[in-house]
C-alpha cells in the first residue's frame, strides 16, 4: 500500500506537481492591459509613489536607496509583490536585499510565500524578490495585526552589502498583482473606513513670526523689572533676612553680660 502511494506521489511530482498546488499559487501577476508604467519611487512613507495592482514599475536607482510605493487593498484580496533588481555593473561582493510591506497603520505584514530576503553573489546580474500577503480582512481585533483594508506601502532596500558597492546604479522592476479576490468574507464586523496614513501632519513655517512693537510697548509697566512673587530670588532674599534676624537674636541670648 505504501509503495503504491509513493509511486502516485512520484508521478505527480514528475508531472510538475501542479495538482498539489492551488490555482492562486500558480498564477503569477501580469501587467494589466493598457496600464500606464510608473518610472519613479518615493524615499519615505510620506513620499511613497502611488500605484495600482497590475501597473508595472521600472525605475533607475542606486544601491543603498530605500524605495517606497503604495497601493490600495480591499477586503478579500490577496496581493503578490514581485520585484527584480538588475545590476548593470560588476560588484565587489555578495549583497542581501529585502522587500517589506506595511499596512495603513505602518505595521509590517508577514509574507506567506516568496523570496523576501534573498542573497545574491557578486557574479549574478539580477536578484528576484517576492512577497505574497495574507488575505485582507474586513475587520479584526486591534491586537491581532491582521491585514485590514487601506493603503499599503512597499519598501525595497538592501540590508547587507560591501561598502565599495554603495551607490552603484541598479534597475528595479516591480509589479503588484491580485492573485485572489474573494470579496467581503463572512467575518462578523466591518471596518468603518480604510486605514490611510496621514501624509499632511502639519505645515512648515517659512518665516519667523514678528511681534507688533506697539502692542509690546502697551504692555510695559514701571514694575516690570521687579521679579515675580513666585520667583526664587524673592524667596532667597526672604530666607536671607530671616537667617540674619535669627543670628542676631541668638547672639543676644547667648552673649555674656559685661561686669562693671
LOTORDREN-631537 format. One record per residue: x, y, z of N, C-alpha, C, O in turn. Coordinates in steps of 0.1 Angstrom, whole numbers, padded with zeros to 4 digits, always signed. Example, Ala and Ser with C-alpha at 12.3 -4.5 7.8 and 13.67 -1.06 7.14 Angstrom:
<sites>
+0132-0057+0078+0123-0045+0078+0132-0033+0078+0142-0033+0085
+0128-0022+0071+0137-0011+0071+0129+0000+0079+0134+0011+0080
</sites>
This chain:
<sites>
+0008-0012+0000+0000+0000+0000+0009+0013+0000+0006+0022-0007
+0019+0012+0008+0028+0024+0009+0035+0026-0004+0038+0037-0009
+0039+0014-0010+0046+0015-0023+0038+0022-0034+0043+0030-0042
+0025+0018-0034+0016+0024-0044+0014+0039-0041+0013+0047-0051
+0013+0043-0028+0012+0057-0025+0024+0065-0029+0023+0076-0035
+0036+0059-0027+0048+0066-0031+0049+0067-0046+0054+0077-0051
+0045+0057-0053+0045+0058-0068+0036+0069-0073+0039+0076-0083
+0024+0070-0066+0015+0081-0070+0021+0095-0068+0019+0103-0077
+0027+0096-0056+0034+0109-0054+0045+0112-0064+0046+0123-0068
+0052+0102-0067+0063+0104-0076+0058+0108-0090+0064+0116-0097
+0047+0102-0094+0041+0105-0107+0036+0120-0107+0037+0126-0117
+0030+0124-0096+0026+0138-0095+0037+0148-0096+0037+0158-0103
+0048+0144-0089+0060+0153-0089+0066+0153-0103+0071+0163-0107
+0066+0142-0109+0072+0141-0123+0064+0149-0133+0070+0155-0142
+0051+0150-0130+0042+0158-0139+0043+0173-0136+0036+0181-0143
+0051+0177-0127+0053+0191-0123+0047+0195-0110+0048+0207-0106
+0039+0186-0104+0033+0189-0091+0022+0199-0092+0019+0205-0082
+0016+0201-0104+0006+0212-0105-0007+0208-0098-0014+0216-0093
-0009+0195-0096-0021+0190-0089-0020+0193-0074-0031+0193-0067
-0008+0195-0069-0007+0197-0054-0007+0211-0050-0008+0214-0039
-0007+0221-0060-0007+0235-0057-0020+0241-0061-0026+0237-0071
-0024+0251-0052-0037+0258-0056-0035+0267-0068-0024+0270-0072
-0046+0270-0074-0045+0278-0086-0039+0292-0083-0032+0298-0092
-0042+0297-0071-0037+0311-0068-0022+0311-0067-0015+0321-0071
-0015+0299-0063-0001+0299-0062+0006+0297-0076+0017+0301-0077
-0002+0292-0086+0004+0290-0099+0003+0303-0108+0011+0305-0116
-0007+0311-0105-0010+0323-0113-0001+0334-0109-0003+0340-0098
+0009+0338-0117+0018+0349-0114+0012+0362-0119+0005+0362-0129
+0014+0373-0112+0007+0385-0116+0013+0390-0129+0025+0389-0132
+0005+0395-0137+0008+0401-0150+0004+0415-0151-0006+0419-0145
+0011+0423-0159+0006+0437-0161-0008+0438-0167-0011+0430-0176
-0016+0447-0162-0029+0450-0168-0028+0456-0182-0019+0464-0184
-0036+0452-0191-0036+0458-0205-0039+0473-0204-0049+0477-0198
-0030+0480-0210-0032+0495-0211-0028+0502-0198-0030+0514-0198
-0022+0495-0189-0018+0502-0176-0006+0511-0179+0003+0508-0187
-0006+0523-0173+0005+0533-0175+0017+0529-0167+0016+0528-0154
+0029+0527-0172+0040+0524-0164+0044+0535-0155+0042+0547-0158
+0050+0531-0144+0055+0541-0134+0070+0541-0134+0076+0530-0134
+0076+0553-0135+0091+0553-0135+0097+0561-0124+0107+0568-0126
+0091+0561-0113+0096+0568-0101+0092+0561-0088+0083+0552-0088
+0099+0565-0077+0097+0559-0064+0099+0569-0054+0107+0578-0055
+0092+0567-0042+0094+0576-0031+0106+0572-0023+0111+0562-0025
+0110+0581-0014+0121+0579-0005+0117+0577+0010+0126+0575+0018
+0104+0578+0013+0099+0576+0027+0085+0572+0026+0079+0571+0015
+0079+0570+0038+0065+0566+0038+0056+0578+0033+0046+0576+0027
+0060+0590+0037+0052+0602+0033+0053+0605+0018+0043+0611+0012
+0064+0601+0011+0065+0604-0003+0064+0591-0012+0069+0591-0023
+0058+0581-0007+0056+0568-0014+0048+0571-0027+0038+0578-0027
+0053+0566-0038+0046+0567-0051+0034+0558-0052+0035+0546-0050
+0022+0564-0054+0010+0555-0055+0010+0547-0068+0012+0553-0079
+0007+0534-0067+0005+0526-0078-0008+0517-0076-0014+0518-0065
-0012+0510-0086-0023+0501-0085-0019+0487-0089-0008+0485-0095
-0027+0477-0086-0024+0463-0090-0024+0462-0105-0033+0467-0112
-0014+0455-0110-0013+0454-0124-0005+0465-0132-0004+0465-0144
-0001+0475-0124+0006+0486-0130+0021+0484-0129+0026+0484-0118
+0028+0482-0140+0043+0479-0140+0051+0491-0135+0047+0503-0138
+0061+0488-0128+0070+0499-0123+0085+0496-0127+0089+0484-0126
+0091+0506-0133+0106+0504-0136+0113+0517-0133+0109+0528-0139
+0122+0517-0125+0129+0529-0120+0144+0526-0121+0149+0515-0119
+0152+0537-0122+0166+0537-0121+0170+0542-0107+0165+0553-0103
+0178+0535-0100+0182+0539-0086+0196+0535-0084+0204+0532-0093
+0200+0536-0071+0214+0533-0067+0213+0524-0055+0204+0524-0047
+0223+0515-0054+0224+0506-0043+0225+0514-0030+0234+0523-0029
+0217+0511-0021+0216+0519-0008+0203+0527-0007+0200+0532+0004
+0197+0530-0018+0184+0537-0017+0173+0529-0011+0172+0517-0013
+0164+0536-0004+0152+0530+0001+0140+0535-0008+0137+0547-0009
+0134+0525-0015+0124+0529-0025+0110+0525-0019+0108+0514-0014
+0101+0534-0021+0087+0532-0015+0077+0534-0025+0077+0543-0034
+0067+0525-0025+0055+0526-0033+0043+0523-0024+0044+0516-0014
+0031+0528-0028+0019+0525-0020+0008+0520-0030+0007+0525-0041
-0001+0512-0025-0012+0507-0033-0024+0504-0024-0022+0501-0012
-0036+0505-0030-0048+0503-0022-0052+0488-0021-0049+0481-0031
-0058+0484-0010-0062+0470-0008-0076+0470-0002-0078+0477+0008
-0084+0461-0007-0098+0460-0001-0100+0446+0004-0091+0437+0002
-0110+0444+0012-0113+0431+0019-0115+0420+0009-0121+0422-0002
-0109+0408+0012-0110+0397+0004-0099+0395-0006-0098+0385-0013
-0090+0405-0008-0079+0404-0018-0067+0398-0012-0064+0399+0000
-0059+0391-0020-0046+0385-0017-0036+0391-0027-0038+0388-0039
-0027+0398-0023-0018+0405-0032-0004+0398-0032+0001+0392-0022
+0002+0399-0043+0016+0393-0045+0024+0404-0051+0021+0410-0061
+0036+0406-0045+0045+0416-0049+0058+0409-0055+0064+0401-0048
+0061+0412-0067+0073+0407-0074+0082+0418-0078+0077+0428-0084
+0095+0417-0074+0104+0428-0078+0117+0421-0083+0121+0410-0078
+0123+0428-0092+0136+0423-0098+0146+0434-0098+0143+0445-0103
+0158+0432-0093+0168+0442-0093+0179+0437-0102+0184+0426-0101
+0183+0446-0112+0193+0443-0122+0205+0452-0119+0204+0464-0116
+0217+0445-0120+0230+0452-0117+0237+0454-0131+0242+0445-0136
+0237+0466-0136+0244+0469-0149+0259+0467-0148+0265+0464-0158
+0264+0470-0136+0279+0469-0135+0283+0458-0125+0275+0453-0117
+0295+0454-0126+0301+0444-0117+0302+0449-0103+0303+0461-0100
+0300+0440-0093+0301+0444-0079+0313+0436-0072+0318+0427-0078
+0316+0441-0061+0328+0435-0054+0324+0424-0044+0333+0417-0040
+0312+0422-0041+0308+0411-0032+0293+0408-0032+0286+0415-0039
+0289+0399-0023+0275+0395-0022+0267+0406-0015+0273+0413-0007
+0254+0406-0017+0245+0416-0011+0232+0409-0008+0228+0399-0015
+0226+0414+0002+0213+0409+0007+0202+0419+0005+0204+0431+0010
+0191+0416-0001+0180+0425-0004+0167+0421+0003+0166+0409+0007
+0159+0431+0005+0146+0427+0012+0135+0436+0007+0137+0448+0003
+0123+0431+0007+0111+0438+0003+0101+0436+0015+0098+0425+0019
+0097+0448+0021+0088+0448+0032+0075+0455+0028+0075+0464+0020
+0064+0450+0034+0051+0456+0032+0045+0460+0045+0045+0452+0055
+0039+0472+0045+0033+0478+0057+0019+0481+0054+0015+0486+0043
+0010+0480+0064-0004+0484+0062-0006+0499+0065+0003+0506+0067
-0019+0503+0066-0022+0517+0068-0017+0522+0081-0016+0534+0083
-0016+0513+0091-0010+0517+0104+0005+0515+0105+0010+0516+0116
+0011+0513+0094+0026+0511+0093+0030+0499+0101+0041+0499+0107
+0021+0489+0102+0025+0476+0108+0031+0467+0097+0025+0465+0086
+0042+0461+0099+0049+0452+0090+0040+0440+0088+0038+0433+0098
+0037+0436+0076+0029+0424+0073+0038+0413+0069+0047+0415+0062
+0034+0401+0074+0042+0389+0071+0039+0384+0057+0028+0386+0052
+0049+0378+0051+0047+0372+0038+0045+0357+0039+0052+0350+0047
+0035+0351+0032+0032+0337+0033+0040+0329+0022+0041+0317+0023
+0046+0336+0012+0054+0329+0002+0062+0340-0005+0060+0352-0004
+0072+0335-0012+0081+0344-0019+0095+0346-0013+0096+0344+0000
+0105+0349-0021+0118+0352-0015+0119+0366-0011+0122+0376-0018
+0116+0368+0002+0115+0382+0008+0129+0388+0010+0130+0400+0009
+0139+0380+0014+0152+0385+0017+0162+0376+0011+0169+0368+0018
+0164+0377-0002+0174+0368-0009+0188+0374-0008+0190+0387-0007
+0198+0366-0010+0212+0370-0010+0218+0366-0024+0216+0355-0029
+0224+0376-0031+0230+0373-0044+0245+0376-0044+0249+0385-0037
+0252+0367-0051+0267+0369-0051+0271+0379-0061+0263+0385-0068
+0284+0382-0061+0289+0393-0070+0288+0390-0084+0287+0399-0092
+0288+0377-0089+0287+0374-0103+0273+0374-0109+0272+0375-0121
+0263+0373-0100+0249+0373-0105+0245+0387-0109+0247+0397-0102
+0238+0388-0121+0234+0401-0126+0220+0406-0121+0217+0418-0123
+0212+0397-0116+0199+0400-0112+0195+0393-0099+0201+0383-0096
+0186+0398-0092+0180+0392-0080+0165+0394-0080+0161+0405-0082
+0158+0383-0077+0143+0384-0077+0138+0383-0063+0143+0375-0055
+0129+0392-0060+0123+0392-0046+0108+0390-0048+0102+0394-0058
+0101+0385-0038+0087+0382-0039+0081+0382-0025+0087+0379-0015
+0068+0386-0024+0061+0385-0011+0046+0384-0014+0040+0392-0021
+0040+0373-0009+0026+0371-0010+0019+0374+0003+0023+0367+0013
+0010+0383+0004+0004+0387+0016-0007+0378+0020-0012+0371+0012
-0011+0379+0032-0023+0372+0037-0036+0379+0031-0035+0391+0027
-0047+0372+0032-0059+0378+0027-0064+0390+0036-0063+0389+0048
-0067+0401+0029-0072+0413+0036-0085+0410+0043-0095+0406+0036
-0086+0413+0055-0099+0410+0063-0107+0423+0064-0101+0434+0064
-0120+0422+0064-0128+0434+0066-0128+0440+0080-0132+0451+0082
-0124+0432+0089-0124+0436+0104-0115+0427+0111-0114+0415+0108
-0109+0432+0122-0100+0424+0131-0099+0431+0144-0101+0443+0145
-0094+0423+0154-0091+0429+0167-0079+0438+0166-0070+0435+0158
-0078+0449+0173-0066+0458+0172-0053+0451+0176-0043+0454+0170
-0053+0441+0184-0041+0434+0188-0036+0423+0179-0025+0418+0180
-0045+0419+0169-0042+0408+0161-0031+0410+0150-0024+0401+0147
-0031+0423+0145-0021+0426+0135-0025+0420+0121-0017+0420+0112
-0038+0416+0119-0042+0411+0106-0043+0422+0096-0046+0433+0100
-0041+0419+0083-0042+0429+0073-0056+0434+0071-0065+0426+0071
-0057+0447+0071-0071+0454+0070-0071+0462+0058-0061+0466+0052
-0083+0466+0053-0084+0474+0041-0077+0488+0043-0078+0493+0054
-0071+0493+0033-0065+0506+0034-0054+0507+0024-0053+0500+0014
-0044+0516+0026-0033+0519+0018-0021+0511+0023-0017+0514+0034
-0015+0503+0015-0003+0495+0019+0009+0501+0012+0009+0507+0002
+0020+0500+0019+0033+0506+0015+0043+0495+0013+0045+0486+0021
+0050+0496+0002+0061+0486-0002+0074+0494+0000+0076+0505-0005
+0084+0487+0006+0097+0493+0008+0108+0482+0003+0108+0471+0007
+0115+0487-0007+0126+0478-0013+0139+0484-0009+0142+0496-0011
+0148+0476-0003+0161+0481+0001+0171+0470+0002+0168+0458+0001
+0184+0474+0004+0194+0464+0006+0198+0465+0021+0199+0476+0027
+0200+0453+0027+0203+0453+0041+0217+0449+0044+0222+0451+0056
+0224+0443+0034+0238+0439+0037+0246+0440+0023+0241+0433+0014
+0257+0447+0023+0265+0448+0011+0279+0453+0014+0281+0459+0025
+0288+0450+0005+0302+0456+0007+0301+0471+0005+0294+0476-0003
+0309+0478+0013+0309+0493+0013+0313+0498-0001+0307+0508-0005
+0322+0492-0009+0326+0498-0022+0314+0498-0032+0314+0505-0041
+0304+0489-0029+0293+0488-0039+0282+0498-0036+0273+0500-0044
+0283+0506-0025+0273+0515-0021+0273+0527-0032+0283+0533-0035
+0261+0529-0037+0259+0540-0047+0260+0535-0061+0258+0543-0071
+0262+0522-0064+0263+0517-0078+0249+0517-0084+0239+0516-0077
+0248+0519-0097+0235+0520-0103+0228+0507-0104+0235+0496-0105
+0215+0507-0103+0206+0495-0105+0194+0498-0112+0190+0510-0113
+0187+0488-0118+0174+0489-0124+0165+0481-0116+0167+0469-0114
+0153+0487-0113+0143+0480-0104+0130+0478-0112+0125+0488-0117
+0125+0466-0113+0112+0463-0119+0103+0457-0108+0107+0448-0101
+0091+0463-0107+0082+0459-0096+0068+0458-0102+0064+0465-0110
+0060+0448-0097+0047+0446-0101+0039+0440-0089+0043+0431-0083
+0027+0446-0087+0018+0442-0076+0006+0435-0083+0000+0442-0092
+0003+0423-0080-0008+0416-0086-0018+0411-0075-0014+0409-0064
-0030+0410-0079-0041+0404-0070-0043+0390-0075-0049+0388-0085
-0038+0381-0067-0039+0366-0071-0052+0360-0066-0055+0349-0071
-0059+0367-0058-0072+0362-0053-0080+0373-0049-0075+0382-0042
-0093+0373-0052-0102+0384-0048-0116+0377-0045-0124+0375-0054
-0118+0374-0032-0130+0367-0028-0141+0376-0024-0152+0372-0021
-0138+0389-0024-0148+0399-0019-0149+0399-0004-0141+0393+0003
-0160+0404+0001-0162+0405+0015-0165+0391+0021-0172+0383+0015
-0158+0388+0032-0159+0375+0038-0170+0375+0048-0177+0385+0050
-0172+0364+0055-0183+0362+0065-0178+0367+0079-0184+0362+0089
-0168+0375+0080-0164+0380+0093-0175+0388+0099-0182+0396+0093
-0176+0387+0112-0187+0394+0120-0182+0408+0123-0178+0411+0134
-0182+0417+0113-0177+0430+0115-0173+0437+0102-0171+0430+0092
-0171+0450+0102-0166+0457+0091-0159+0469+0095-0164+0476+0104
-0148+0472+0088-0140+0484+0092-0148+0496+0087-0153+0497+0076
-0149+0507+0096-0156+0519+0093-0151+0526+0081-0158+0531+0073
-0137+0527+0080-0131+0534+0069-0117+0527+0067-0111+0522+0076
-0112+0527+0054-0099+0522+0051-0088+0529+0059-0089+0541+0062
-0078+0521+0063-0067+0527+0070-0057+0534+0060-0050+0527+0053
-0057+0547+0061-0048+0555+0052-0039+0563+0061-0044+0571+0070
-0026+0563+0058-0016+0571+0066-0018+0586+0064-0022+0590+0053
-0016+0593+0075-0018+0608+0074-0005+0614+0068+0006+0614+0074
-0006+0619+0056+0005+0625+0049+0006+0640+0050+0014+0646+0044
-0004+0646+0057-0005+0660+0059-0006+0663+0074-0016+0668+0079
+0005+0660+0081+0005+0661+0095+0006+0676+0100+0002+0679+0111
+0011+0685+0092+0012+0699+0096+0018+0708+0085+0020+0703+0074
+0020+0720+0088+0025+0730+0079+0039+0734+0084+0042+0734+0096
+0047+0738+0074+0061+0743+0077+0061+0758+0076+0057+0764+0066
+0066+0765+0087+0067+0780+0087+0079+0784+0080+0090+0780+0084
+0078+0792+0069+0090+0796+0062+0096+0809+0068+0108+0812+0064
+0089+0816+0076+0095+0828+0082+0091+0829+0097+0082+0823+0102
+0100+0836+0105+0098+0837+0119+0087+0847+0121+0088+0859+0116
+0076+0844+0129+0066+0854+0131+0071+0867+0139+0079+0865+0148
+0067+0878+0135+0072+0891+0141+0061+0896+0151+0049+0893+0150
+0066+0903+0161+0058+0909+0171+0055+0924+0169+0064+0931+0165
+0043+0928+0170+0039+0942+0168+0046+0950+0179+0043+0948+0190
+0054+0960+0175+0061+0969+0185+0051+0977+0194+0053+0978+0206
+0040+0982+0188+0031+0989+0195+0024+0981+0206+0023+0985+0218
+0021+0969+0203+0014+0960+0213+0024+0957+0224+0020+0955+0236
+0037+0956+0220+0047+0953+0231+0049+0965+0240+0051+0963+0252
+0049+0977+0235+0050+0989+0243+0039+0991+0253+0041+0996+0264
+0027+0988+0248+0015+0990+0257+0016+0981+0269+0010+0984+0279
+0022+0970+0268+0023+0961+0279+0033+0964+0289+0034+0958+0300
+0042+0974+0287+0053+0978+0296+0047+0985+0308+0036+0991+0308
+0053+0982+0320+0049+0988+0333+0061+0992+0341+0072+0986+0339
+0060+1002+0350+0071+1006+0358+0076+0995+0367+0088+0995+0371
+0068+0985+0370+0073+0974+0379+0076+0962+0371+0078+0951+0377
+0078+0963+0358+0082+0951+0350+0095+0946+0354+0098+0934+0352
+0104+0955+0359+0118+0950+0363+0118+0942+0375+0128+0935+0378
+0107+0943+0383+0107+0935+0396+0104+0920+0393+0097+0917+0384
+0110+0911+0401+0108+0897+0399+0094+0893+0403+0088+0900+0412
+0089+0883+0398+0076+0878+0402+0076+0873+0417+0086+0870+0423
+0064+0873+0423+0063+0869+0437+0067+0855+0439+0072+0851+0450
+0065+0847+0429+0068+0833+0430+0082+0830+0426+0086+0818+0425
+0090+0840+0423+0104+0838+0418+0113+0833+0429+0111+0836+0441
+0123+0825+0426+0132+0820+0436+0141+0831+0442+0146+0830+0453
+0142+0843+0435+0150+0854+0440+0143+0860+0452+0149+0864+0462
+0130+0861+0451+0122+0866+0463+0124+0857+0475+0126+0862+0486
+0122+0844+0473+0123+0835+0484+0137+0834+0490+0139+0832+0502
+0147+0836+0481+0161+0836+0486+0164+0848+0494+0170+0847+0505
+0159+0860+0490+0161+0872+0498+0153+0871+0511+0159+0874+0521
+0141+0866+0511+0134+0865+0524+0141+0855+0533+0142+0857+0545
+0146+0844+0528+0153+0835+0536+0166+0841+0542+0169+0838+0554
+0173+0849+0534+0185+0855+0539+0182+0865+0551+0189+0865+0561
+0171+0873+0549+0167+0882+0560+0163+0875+0573+0168+0878+0584
+0156+0864+0572+0152+0856+0584+0164+0850+0590+0165+0849+0602
+0174+0846+0582+0186+0840+0588+0194+0850+0595+0199+0847+0606
+0194+0863+0590+0202+0873+0597+0195+0877+0610+0202+0879+0620
+0182+0878+0610+0175+0881+0622+0176+0870+0633+0178+0873+0645
+0176+0858+0628+0178+0847+0638+0192+0847+0643+0194+0843+0655
+0201+0850+0635+0215+0851+0640+0217+0862+0651+0224+0859+0661
+0211+0874+0649+0213+0884+0658+0205+0881+0671+0211+0883+0682
+0193+0875+0670+0186+0871+0682+0193+0861+0690+0193+0861+0702
+0199+0851+0683+0206+0841+0690+0219+0846+0697+0222+0842+0708
+0226+0855+0691+0237+0861+0697+0234+0869+0709+0241+0869+0719
+0222+0876+0709+0218+0884+0720+0214+0875+0732+0216+0879+0744
+0209+0863+0730+0206+0854+0740+0218+0847+0746+0218+0844+0758
+0228+0845+0739+0239+0837+0744+0251+0845+0748+0260+0840+0754
+0252+0858+0745+0264+0866+0749+0264+0868+0764+0253+0869+0771
+0275+0869+0770+0277+0871+0784+0276+0886+0788+0281+0894+0780
+0269+0889+0799+0268+0903+0802+0282+0908+0808+0289+0900+0814
+0285+0920+0805+0298+0926+0809+0296+0931+0824+0286+0937+0828
+0307+0929+0831+0308+0933+0845+0313+0948+0845+0322+0951+0838
+0307+0956+0854+0313+0970+0856+0327+0970+0861+0332+0981+0863
</sites>
